[in-house]
Structure formats: structure tokens, C-alpha cells
Amino acid sequence: MYRSILHMDLDSFFVSVERLHDSRLNGVPVVIGGTSDRGVVAACSYEARKHGVSSAMPMRMAKQLCPEAVIIRGNSAAYSDQSKIVTQIAQEALPVLEKTSIDEFYADLTGMDQFFGSLKVATELRQRIMRESGLPISFGLSSNKTISKVATGEAKPNNQKHIEHGAERSFLSPLSVRKIPMVGVKTYQTLRSLGIQTIGTLQEMPIDMLYSVFGKQGGVIWKKAQGLDETPVVATRERKSISTERTFDKDILDIDKLKSVLMAMVENLAFQLRRAQKLTSCIRIKIRYADFQTNSKQISIPYTSSDATLMARGRELFDRLFDRRVRVRLIGVNLSDLVGGGEQYHLFETCDRNDRLYAAMDQIRNIYGDKAVLRAYGLGAQTVGRENPFNGELSPLLANRKL
């Protein structure tokens, strides 16, 4: 039995959500991100892309390329809500669904040909998503993840493409090597310098040559160019989480000290999220008093990995939670409902000078360790107690962090 793998991608997701709420944006170039010249483009419409606008571009440049574009700050809450609506629809209809980002999904439809037909199931699901969410969505259907993802890109905007078993190599052959998933700008430039522009050329090259240039990655690229990919669809577990707890050597009653510790913990978890290219939509705070009474509160939030957002919600929960004049033995933070999607989704949330500060701090941490640089309020937290970090299900993703 041949595998049948579906890849779905919501077209220009952020822009589509904005248009869902304001029909005046239909058909006009739209750019989402920081509204000032110092901001960065988080997303843009197809109309804006025709002028050369792209994600992660400085907003000043985007305005120069497309002066008539409508610039929108972005609404993270609306994007989170719409993503959850689509996810729920897909989960109800599909046996195995893998959510890889806020707007992208894989599903394993293997075996459904015996009953309904994979293409029929995928087509009906796409129609249902568009009907119930109001959002455009494209899909690719083939025998593996790589082909399906490339097919989705070729199907856009708002369409579908089915690559039958045995047609994988011929489908890929005329396409640019840039279409291969995992081929970034630098890899593409290296391939071009070798005279390789199309996947077809890559298909005819010996695998040893790519190994000599790219090492192990070269072998992976070669296999993808041949249309080979055995990567399984892994069902998304909605309660993936990352957490940390701190047990104090001496029970504490000082509210300022407790908040200092809490904010340092939240800041570190937010950094770990960004490093793992993850976003959270739920934060929970736990307090254990000296008499071992344990209380916790949580709140659902728009998908984010922003320090500022998470710390503000963390303080809010702590103020609601700390209602006894009793010393505290332990404090904990848990971030859950994680999905893939890092910088691009975060760009429109805080497109100001703080972004450059956060990016610089993250870079220092990546080189010298998680706690190489801290905000001033977190310095006192380092000597307060014993920390038990990252007890959540995300921990394996962070196993390679530099300490």
C-alpha cells in the first residue's frame, strides 16, 4: 500500500484573517508588521509581493517598493482564534493530523483510498475549511511530506494539487532547487555557483558530489530531489508544554522578591521557546505555600513567544493567585498549547526598539549560555533557591542548548 500524505497551508494567513474582518482590504496590497519605519514586515499579500515586498523586510523598504500598500499592525488574538478554528475542523475530519505551525498542517490519509479516496477526503476537507472559517487554503497530496509540501506551493493561491505515485521525480524536475524544503538562501547560492538551477539537474548528479560539498545535509537534499522522504506524520499533542519550578532554600514572604524570581523564570522560558521556534497560547503560574497548600491559575493568550507579553500575563496571574499572607515554598511557570512558528509570527507583536534588544540578548545567550545576560530585576533571583527547569514535554527539543 502506498502512503498518502496531505499537506495544507492557509494562504497568506495573517492577511486573509484581516480581510475576513475588513472586506475593503480585498484586492489591494496589504503589509502586516511594525507600522513605523523601524518595524519589520511579518506578512504581506500577493498584491504586495508583486512589488518585491517579502517577510522579514524592513518596513521602510516595503513602503518604498509599494507606496500604495495598506500597513496594518496585526491582531495576534484574531490569528490565534482562526488557527484554532481550522485546527478543530481538521482534527474532526482526519485520523492523524500534525500541526507544524499556526497555519500549516500534515495529515496521513494512507488507507482511505479503500473507502472514500484520499483526494476526495482532502478536497471535501478543504471546501469545509473555506466554508466554515472563511479563509483560503491550499493543499498538496502525494506519497510523502516533501512532495506534498512542494505541491502545495505550486497549487497556491487557493488551489490544490495531487501528485500520483510514480510521478514524483517528473513533477520536481523542472522546478527550481529553491523549492526543495530545507534549501535556504546560502544553500541555494552554493548550488547556483555549481551551475545547478533546477531539481532535474540535481537528480542526475551523483550523491557523493553533494556529500563532498554539503556533508550529511547533501545526502538529505539529494534524496528530497529524487522525491524520497520516509518522514512520518506525527500526531500533534495539544498539551505539549515547557515548564520550570523553583523551590526556595528558605520560605519567602517578600512579594518583590517572588515577582523578581517569577519574571526571571518567564524570561528564560520565553527564550527557550524562541530557540525551539515555538509559540505558546497558555501560561500557568503555580504557588506552593509553606504549609504545602498548592494553588495555580492559568490563562489562554494569543500565540506568542514575547517576553513582554508573557511577563505581563505572569504578573497578572501572580497578583490574582497570591492571596494568603503565608510564606512561599515553591513557585512555578508552565507554558503549554505549543505550536511551531517563531520569528515571523512574533514580528508584528512588538515591532519596536525592544525587538533589537531581545534579538541581541538571545544571540548572547546562544553563544555564552541561557543566563549570560539578564534583566536587572532577575539578578537577585539567581541565588534565591533551587531550580528544577524545563519539566515539560518540550524538554527533548531543548536538549542541545548551550550551558
MARKOLGU-908515 format. One record per residue (C-alpha): residue number from 1; z negated, x negated, y. Coordinates in Angstrom, 3 decimals. Each point is the difference from the previous one (the first is absolute). Layout:
> num, up, east, north
> NUM, Z, X, Y
...
END
This chain:
> num, up, east, north
> 1, 0.000, 0.000, 0.000
> 2, 0.990, -1.365, 3.397
> 3, -2.499, 0.000, 2.808
> 4, 0.505, 2.345, 2.933
> 5, -1.723, -1.253, 3.152
> 6, -0.020, 1.897, 3.283
> 7, -0.552, -1.582, 3.417
> 8, -0.588, 2.255, 3.024
> 9, -0.267, -1.002, 3.649
> 10, -0.668, 2.284, 2.958
> 11, 2.731, -0.742, 2.550
> 12, -1.203, -1.492, 3.315
> 13, -3.360, 1.484, -0.873
> 14, -1.873, -0.387, 3.291
> 15, 2.991, 1.170, 2.019
> 16, 0.586, 2.948, -2.346
> 17, -3.602, 1.140, 0.412
> 18, 0.304, -0.192, 3.786
> 19, 3.197, 2.054, -0.148
> 20, -1.737, 2.522, -2.216
> 21, -2.414, 0.654, 2.858
> 22, 2.522, -0.286, 2.839
> 23, 3.590, 1.085, -0.680
> 24, 1.117, -1.426, 3.350
> 25, -0.071, -3.426, -1.695
> 26, 2.729, 0.982, -2.467
> 27, 3.182, -2.025, 0.399
> 28, -1.354, -2.327, 2.708
> 29, -1.127, -3.633, -0.406
> 30, -3.758, -0.141, -0.638
> 31, -2.205, -3.085, -0.065
> 32, -3.634, 0.116, -1.132
> 33, -2.539, -2.684, 0.839
> 34, -1.869, -1.465, 2.928
> 35, 1.257, 1.680, 3.143
> 36, -0.549, -3.029, 2.245
> 37, 2.318, -3.008, 0.137
> 38, -2.624, -1.920, -1.993
> 39, 0.205, 2.519, -2.819
> 40, 1.907, -0.324, -3.262
> 41, 2.436, 2.378, -1.694
> 42, -1.621, 1.629, -3.046
> 43, 2.959, 2.239, -0.876
> 44, 3.260, 1.251, 1.476
> 45, 2.633, 2.640, -0.652
> 46, 3.473, -0.654, -1.394
> 47, 1.379, 0.689, 3.488
> 48, -2.118, -2.837, 1.399
> 49, 0.935, -2.336, -2.857
> 50, 3.657, 0.298, 0.990
> 51, -0.953, -1.760, 3.245
> 52, -1.645, -2.883, -1.905
> 53, -3.598, 1.231, 0.167
> 54, -2.119, -0.844, -3.057
> 55, -3.597, 0.082, -1.190
> 56, -2.371, -2.762, 1.182
> 57, 2.245, -0.659, 3.027
> 58, -1.739, -0.431, 3.378
> 59, 0.128, 3.299, 1.877
> 60, 1.391, -1.759, 3.060
> 61, 3.059, -1.075, -2.000
> 62, 0.399, 3.473, -1.517
> 63, 0.109, 1.530, 3.490
> 64, 2.650, -2.486, 1.055
> 65, 2.162, 0.731, -3.042
> 66, -0.402, 3.768, 0.255
> 67, -1.104, 1.067, 3.520
> 68, 0.519, 3.700, -0.806
> 69, -2.421, -0.041, -2.947
> 70, -3.027, 2.305, 0.036
> 71, -3.085, -2.193, -0.420
> 72, -2.913, 1.572, -1.908
> 73, -3.448, -1.440, -0.588
> 74, -0.315, 1.527, -3.473
> 75, -2.374, 2.426, -1.705
> 76, -1.709, -1.558, -3.007
> 77, -1.825, 3.214, -0.933
> 78, 3.268, 1.945, -0.233
> 79, 1.622, -2.717, -2.125
> 80, -2.973, -0.058, -2.384
> 81, 0.036, 3.796, -0.373
> 82, 3.718, 0.156, -0.748
> 83, -0.241, -2.859, -2.500
> 84, -2.741, 1.833, -1.874
> 85, 2.056, 3.216, -0.066
> 86, 2.976, -1.787, -1.579
> 87, -2.254, -1.871, -2.439
> 88, -1.578, 3.225, -1.200
> 89, 3.403, 1.629, -0.551
> 90, 1.232, -2.993, -1.994
> 91, -3.164, -0.235, -2.093
> 92, 0.277, 3.642, -0.946
> 93, 3.599, -0.423, -1.160
> 94, 0.022, -3.430, -1.664
> 95, -1.777, -1.396, -3.063
> 96, -0.438, -3.565, 1.337
> 97, 0.053, -0.711, 3.752
> 98, -0.556, -3.358, 1.679
> 99, -0.563, 0.110, 3.757
> 100, 0.873, -3.435, 1.353
> 101, -0.389, 0.776, 3.707
> 102, -0.556, 2.886, 2.365
> 103, 3.639, 1.098, -0.370
> 104, 1.281, -1.514, -3.245
> 105, -0.402, 1.023, -3.652
> 106, 1.100, -0.868, -3.537
> 107, -0.045, 2.363, -2.972
> 108, 0.743, -0.451, -3.694
> 109, 2.170, 2.871, -1.243
> 110, 0.767, -1.588, -3.357
> 111, 0.408, 2.635, -2.709
> 112, 0.543, 2.889, 2.369
> 113, 3.726, -0.088, -0.816
> 114, -0.894, 1.640, -3.304
> 115, -1.325, 3.056, 1.796
> 116, 1.184, 0.412, 3.590
> 117, 2.051, -3.038, 0.957
> 118, -1.419, -2.750, 2.217
> 119, 2.599, 0.479, 2.725
> 120, -0.666, 3.736, 0.116
> 121, -3.775, -0.573, 0.238
> 122, 0.425, -2.579, 2.766
> 123, 2.461, 2.160, 1.935
> 124, -2.225, 3.069, -0.164
> 125, -3.028, -2.030, 1.055
> 126, 1.855, -1.426, 2.993
> 127, 1.044, 3.495, 1.068
> 128, -3.569, 1.252, -0.375
> 129, -1.431, -2.854, 2.072
> 130, 2.506, 0.626, 2.792
> 131, -0.650, 3.751, -0.134
> 132, -3.805, -0.155, -0.023
> 133, -0.584, -3.034, 2.232
> 134, 2.994, 0.307, 2.314
> 135, 0.691, -3.729, -0.409
> 136, 3.204, -1.746, -1.110
> 137, -0.295, -2.096, -3.157
> 138, 2.407, -2.131, -2.041
> 139, -0.182, -1.133, -3.602
> 140, 1.595, -2.378, -2.469
> 141, -0.046, 0.630, -3.740
> 142, 0.796, -2.645, -2.624
> 143, -1.381, -1.929, -2.956
> 144, -2.444, -2.168, 1.986
> 145, -1.893, -0.445, 3.260
> 146, 2.313, -2.575, 1.579
> 147, 3.197, 2.003, -0.433
> 148, -1.666, 3.229, 1.102
> 149, -1.390, -1.566, 3.167
> 150, 3.367, -1.482, 0.929
> 151, 1.669, 3.325, -0.794
> 152, -2.369, 1.797, 2.353
> 153, 1.000, -2.358, 2.783
> 154, 3.657, 0.698, -0.680
> 155, -0.632, 3.760, -0.096
> 156, -1.637, 0.152, 3.432
> 157, -0.167, 1.855, 2.228
> 158, -1.276, 3.155, -1.707
> 159, 1.998, -0.194, -3.214
> 160, -0.250, -1.008, -3.652
> 161, 1.717, -2.404, -2.386
> 162, 0.005, -0.187, -3.798
> 163, 0.968, -3.246, -1.742
> 164, 0.748, 0.657, -3.658
> 165, -1.113, -2.358, -2.753
> 166, 2.539, -2.803, -0.409
> 167, 1.253, 0.178, 3.600
> 168, -2.812, -2.076, 1.518
> 169, 1.889, -3.289, 0.437
> 170, 3.156, 1.606, 1.367
> 171, -2.085, 2.030, 2.465
> 172, -1.738, -3.106, 1.322
> 173, 3.003, -2.335, -0.011
> 174, 1.601, 0.803, 3.406
> 175, -3.295, 0.263, 1.856
> 176, -1.524, -2.680, 2.223
> 177, -2.624, -2.230, -1.629
> 178, -2.299, 1.222, 2.792
> 179, -0.159, 3.315, -1.871
> 180, -1.943, -1.547, -2.878
> 181, -3.690, 0.907, 0.279
> 182, -2.124, -3.099, 0.732
> 183, 2.882, -1.831, 1.739
> 184, -1.389, -0.544, 3.490
> 185, 1.513, -1.619, 3.054
> 186, -0.629, -3.614, -1.062
> 187, 1.228, 0.523, -3.563
> 188, 3.075, 1.787, 1.322
> 189, 0.762, -2.870, 2.368
> 190, -0.322, -2.503, -2.839
> 191, 2.337, 2.047, -2.206
> 192, 2.521, 0.253, 2.823
> 193, -0.153, -3.772, 0.503
> 194, 0.979, -0.317, -3.668
> 195, 3.007, 2.230, 0.628
> 196, -1.532, 3.009, -1.732
> 197, 0.568, 3.236, 1.908
> 198, 0.373, 2.699, -2.650
> 199, -2.054, 0.807, -3.063
> 200, 3.180, -0.331, -2.053
> 201, 0.182, -3.710, 0.831
> 202, -3.641, -0.350, -0.984
> 203, 0.663, 1.747, -3.310
> 204, 2.531, -2.664, -0.990
> 205, -2.271, -2.946, 0.787
> 206, -2.028, -1.737, -2.729
> 207, -3.689, 0.820, 0.170
> 208, -0.867, -3.727, -0.067
> 209, 1.592, -0.493, 3.400
> 210, -2.262, 2.613, 1.569
> 211, -3.021, -1.507, -1.731
> 212, 0.858, -3.377, 1.530
> 213, 0.132, 1.508, 3.507
> 214, -2.743, 2.629, -0.047
> 215, -2.121, -0.877, -3.005
> 216, -1.458, 2.903, -1.974
> 217, 1.028, 2.435, 2.734
> 218, 3.622, -0.975, -0.623
> 219, -0.207, 1.297, -3.540
> 220, -1.373, 3.324, 1.217
> 221, 2.793, 0.325, 2.580
> 222, 2.638, -0.764, -2.646
> 223, -1.360, 2.668, -2.349
> 224, -0.085, 2.603, 2.754
> 225, 3.607, -0.872, 0.886
> 226, 0.917, 0.731, -3.631
> 227, -1.676, 3.385, 0.300
> 228, -2.870, -1.023, -2.299
> 229, -3.522, 1.186, 0.765
> 230, -2.633, 1.035, -2.540
> 231, -2.738, 0.649, 2.571
> 232, -1.802, 3.194, -1.029
> 233, -0.873, 2.918, 2.228
> 234, -3.779, -0.066, 0.342
> 235, -1.636, 3.312, 0.808
> 236, -1.761, -0.125, 3.360
> 237, -3.735, 0.426, -0.246
> 238, -1.017, 1.900, 3.100
> 239, -3.530, -1.432, 0.079
> 240, 0.869, -3.677, 0.281
> 241, -2.635, -1.526, 2.213
> 242, -1.498, -3.152, 1.438
> 243, -3.653, -0.300, 0.867
> 244, -2.838, -2.319, 0.885
> 245, -3.785, 0.352, 0.001
> 246, -2.795, -2.078, 1.489
> 247, -3.538, -0.022, -1.324
> 248, -2.454, -1.420, 2.537
> 249, -2.577, -2.640, -0.908
> 250, -2.429, 1.958, 2.157
> 251, 0.336, 3.707, 0.746
> 252, 1.296, 0.585, 3.534
> 253, -0.766, 2.615, 2.629
> 254, 1.852, -1.599, 2.929
> 255, 2.926, 2.357, 0.710
> 256, 1.940, -2.601, 1.990
> 257, -0.292, -2.486, -2.855
> 258, 1.103, 2.636, -2.529
> 259, 3.042, 0.879, 2.092
> 260, 0.835, -3.674, 0.419
> 261, 0.014, -0.473, -3.760
> 262, 1.988, 3.189, -0.539
> 263, 2.682, -0.921, 2.518
> 264, 0.394, -3.486, -1.497
> 265, 0.470, 1.579, -3.438
> 266, 2.577, 2.491, 1.253
> 267, 1.860, -2.736, 1.852
> 268, 0.228, -2.113, -3.138
> 269, 1.192, 2.915, -2.154
> 270, 2.664, 0.843, 2.582
> 271, 1.238, -3.592, -0.199
> 272, 0.124, 0.197, -3.802
> 273, 2.052, 3.204, 0.266
> 274, 2.525, -1.642, 2.301
> 275, 0.267, -3.032, -2.255
> 276, 0.712, 2.253, -2.995
> 277, 2.449, 2.082, 2.092
> 278, -2.088, 3.121, -0.538
> 279, -1.067, 2.952, 2.140
> 280, -3.041, 2.223, -0.426
> 281, -0.485, 3.661, 0.839
> 282, -3.692, 0.360, -0.848
> 283, -3.095, -1.953, 1.069
> 284, -3.459, 0.480, -1.499
> 285, -3.305, -1.489, 1.193
> 286, -3.050, -0.271, -2.268
> 287, -3.620, -0.662, 0.922
> 288, -2.867, -0.660, -2.435
> 289, -3.440, 0.205, 1.539
> 290, -3.051, -2.059, -0.969
> 291, -1.253, 2.924, -2.109
> 292, 3.338, -0.146, -1.916
> 293, 1.287, 3.297, 1.368
> 294, 3.767, -0.454, 0.279
> 295, 2.229, 2.002, 2.344
> 296, 3.711, -0.256, 0.738
> 297, 2.603, 1.683, 2.153
> 298, 3.762, -0.295, 0.100
> 299, 2.841, 1.155, 2.197
> 300, 3.744, 0.333, -0.513
> 301, 2.112, -1.809, 2.594
> 302, 3.698, -0.665, 0.643
> 303, 1.299, -2.920, -2.078
> 304, -1.019, -3.217, 1.707
> 305, -1.122, -3.606, -0.379
> 306, -1.055, -0.322, 3.634
> 307, -3.326, -1.704, 0.739
> 308, -0.539, 2.134, 3.078
> 309, 0.630, 3.299, -1.781
> 310, -2.113, -0.796, -3.045
> 311, -2.904, -1.419, 2.008
> 312, -0.068, 3.025, 2.280
> 313, -0.128, 2.370, -2.985
> 314, -2.550, -2.232, -1.712
> 315, -2.329, 0.186, 3.017
> 316, 0.505, 3.761, 0.160
> 317, -0.992, 0.430, -3.645
> 318, -2.995, -2.326, 0.353
> 319, -1.328, 1.964, 2.983
> 320, 0.265, 3.214, -2.006
> 321, -1.477, -1.571, -3.117
> 322, -2.974, -1.985, 1.323
> 323, -2.436, 2.877, 0.567
> 324, -3.306, -1.424, -1.301
> 325, -2.320, -2.451, 1.690
> 326, -0.284, -1.912, -3.266
> 327, 0.979, -3.595, -0.639
> 328, 3.386, -0.571, -1.632
> 329, 0.369, -1.954, -3.235
> 330, 3.785, 0.130, -0.453
> 331, 3.095, 0.957, 1.950
> 332, 3.505, 0.424, -1.392
> 333, 3.576, 0.789, 1.054
> 334, 2.772, 1.451, -2.161
> 335, 3.658, 0.463, 0.967
> 336, 1.984, 2.203, -2.380
> 337, 3.168, 2.054, -0.475
> 338, 2.003, -3.199, 0.450
> 339, 3.769, -0.175, 0.172
> 340, 2.428, -2.833, 0.538
> 341, 1.313, -0.605, 3.502
> 342, -1.282, -2.589, 2.378
> 343, 1.170, -1.267, 3.342
> 344, 2.867, 2.392, 0.702
> 345, -2.147, 3.120, -0.225
> 346, -2.788, -1.640, 1.975
> 347, 2.215, -1.120, 2.871
> 348, 0.033, 3.251, 1.943
> 349, -3.779, 0.493, -0.240
> 350, -1.152, -2.798, 2.262
> 351, 3.023, -1.539, 1.641
> 352, -1.888, -1.952, 2.643
> 353, -1.412, -3.474, 0.553
> 354, -2.613, 0.578, -2.730
> 355, 2.804, -0.082, -2.588
> 356, 0.738, -3.613, 0.875
> 357, -3.705, -0.793, -0.220
> 358, -0.310, 1.660, -3.432
> 359, 3.116, -1.777, -1.261
> 360, -1.328, -3.383, 1.178
> 361, -3.385, 0.639, -1.619
> 362, 1.657, 1.034, -3.268
> 363, 2.102, -3.160, 0.003
> 364, -3.115, -2.165, 0.425
> 365, -1.746, 1.872, -2.823
> 366, 2.973, -0.424, -2.304
> 367, -0.135, -3.771, 0.491
> 368, -3.733, -0.700, 0.288
> 369, -1.688, 2.923, -1.751
> 370, -1.082, 3.585, 0.575
> 371, -2.907, -0.889, 2.252
> 372, 1.515, -2.908, 1.896
> 373, 0.170, 2.141, 3.147
> 374, -2.199, 2.987, 0.850
> 375, -0.679, 2.211, 2.964
> 376, -3.186, -0.913, 1.831
> 377, -1.928, 3.047, -1.243
> 378, 0.589, -1.060, -3.604
> 379, -1.544, -3.465, 0.256
> 380, -3.530, 1.253, -0.624
> 381, 1.136, 1.922, -3.037
> 382, 0.710, -3.178, -1.963
> 383, -3.661, -0.780, -0.597
> 384, -1.411, 3.478, -0.428
> 385, 0.248, 0.553, -3.740
> 386, 1.788, -0.302, -3.299
> 387, 3.541, 1.275, -0.098
> 388, 1.806, 1.507, -2.977
> 389, 3.610, 0.208, 1.238
> 390, 3.062, 1.851, -1.175
> 391, -1.373, 2.138, -2.816
> 392, 2.944, 2.393, 0.077
> 393, 3.082, 0.403, -2.109
> 394, 2.058, -2.032, 2.467
> 395, -1.911, -3.192, -0.824
> 396, 2.686, -1.489, -2.329
> 397, 2.499, 0.163, 2.862
> 398, -2.261, -2.270, 2.018
> 399, -0.819, -2.500, -2.719
> 400, 2.164, -2.711, 1.583
> 401, -1.639, 0.080, 3.409
> 402, -0.981, -3.417, 1.396
> 403, -3.751, -0.518, 0.390
END
